[in-house]
Every structure is written in structure tokens, then in C-alpha cells.
Amino acid sequence: MKTLRHAVGACLTVTALAVNGCTYASEESATSEGNSSGTGPSSNAEIIESIKKDPTIATMVPDDIRKSGTLRNGAAANYAPAEFIDTDGSTVVGQDIDYITAVGKILGLKVTTANTAFPSLIPAIGSKYDVSASSFTITPERQKQVTMTSYFKAGFSIAVPKGNPKKISPDDLCGHSVAVQTGTAQETTAQQKSKQCVKANKKPVDLLSYASQSDATTNVAGGKADVLYADSVITGYAIKQTSKLEALGGITDASKFGVATAKNDGGLSKAIQVATQKLIDDGTMKKLLTAWGTEDGLIKTSQINPES
């Protein structure tokens, strides 16, 4: 199973050199409920502030939500940089919060975000929450429960020390030390790659498996491992936060993320889809993602219930 949010999510907060801590969303209870302006990096605060309401798109919003003036978002704030708790200990920030806040601006709505446990999000959509922008990978199972509007893609990616001193190819990890978090899909994939190396009469992958993502990241940044293999949102954010890493190759095993709304949402998903496409087309979405180091996840077209 991918570590992308098919069922679980990693709790990750990046410091100058590492991604700290990791917890499964399915095991975490909600610790706070707070409203977020979705500001994140100061550059994104300025971008979001400049976004104007689009009267035509705003008319697509269901009457009850439009009259309330508020779009209620639920998120499991334990998957940096997509959604996580800010340094004040309560405010939810991240790329998803910036994104849904930008959508809200186009729709003429104030966005509030409540932090809660990941498994409880979908059952609460349509009652407690109008939407959930919380790194949901779009799957057929989820599309049976809710409507999903695509806005981002993520998968596996590789990072190496700056300058790639060992001249590693993303297609050939044989003989190199690869740092992964224990229990992730990347660990399984690296094990498979190692077996392929042996079959090709090459040196196996030297797999370094760590209990926490922070340890894996730190050891690559510090030169103790050759390669970091993790979710693209994690590697992208780690690269953004330190000058000691760089991306190697592109995203593989990519999946689309979707904003979840109720199965019968009265047209809300259409309003979100059109607003998202506007953010993509005018370049705002790329700017928002770039501030978090995740611009590789930019999609060209937002769709309602795309094939997963």
C-alpha cells in the first residue's frame, strides 16, 4: 500500500534538515479545532490576499453555503506540507489549506478548517464539513461515498545530496544505500529493486530502513546514505527546506488527490472544479505549490470524479 493517503498518512513537520515525527492518521484522534487563514509561507499569504471573487463562479455555490458565507473544511493536520499544525499549536496550515482558501476567495467564501482524525473525515462530509481538502488519493472506493474533484498529483520520488556526487541514476539504484521509512511502500519497492539488481548480476541495494521519516531524511542530508526514497510531497518539502538535497528524476507511481464533497452536493463540486481550473490556468496554483516545494504535483486539468 502506498504511504499516500489511501488509508494512512504520515505526520511530518520539516525543520532545517529533516522531517520530524510520523504517526498514522488512522491511529490519531483529533487534538484541536481551529480556523486557518491558509497563509503558510508569506508569499502565499500575499497571493491569496490578492485573489478576487469571481461572480460567475460564485453563483454555482449552493444557496445554503453561499448565504452562510463560509466553506467548512475538515482536515487531518498530520501530513506536512499538505496540512499540519503551525507553530502556535492550533492553526492548520499547508498547501491544501492555501489551495482551498484560494478556492474560497474565488467563490466569495471564508474558509474555516477543523483538525480531526483522518478516518472520520469522509463520514462527516455533508453534515459537519462542506468539503475536505486533506490529501485524499482518489480511489473507486472513495468515489462510492463522496464526490472527488482533482487538484493535485503525488507519487514516489527520489532525492540525493546536492550535486549528486555519486552520479546516481534514478533508474539504477544497484549498489547504493537507499534510506526509507520502515513499513512504507517505498521500502517494499526498494526491496524489489534490490532483487532485480541481483538477477542482473549487479550489487544489491543497500537498504537503510528507519523507524521515522526524519531519520531517513537526516541521514541522506548528512551524507550517511546515498538516496532518499519517499512520497513526492515529502521529498519536495524536504528539498525546499534545506540546501543539502536535490531531486533526482521525476514522480513515479503517481495518483491524483481530490477534494471531497457530499455525493449529492448541490453543485458545490462543480464550483470547486471551475475555481480550481481558474487557479491552474492563471498560474496561481503553481505559485502556491512552489512555495511548499511541491510544484511537480501540478495538474493541467481539474476533473470531477476522474478515473483513478
Helices and strands as residue ranges (DSSP letters): E 13-14, E 19-20, G 25-27, H 42-50, H 55-58, H 63-68, E 70-75, E 78-79, E 83-85, E 92-93, H 95-107, E 110-115, G 118-120, H 121-124, E 132-137, H 140-143, E 146-161, E 177-181, H 185-199, E 206-210, H 213-221, E 227-231, H 232-241, E 245-262, H 268-281, H 284-290, G 295-297
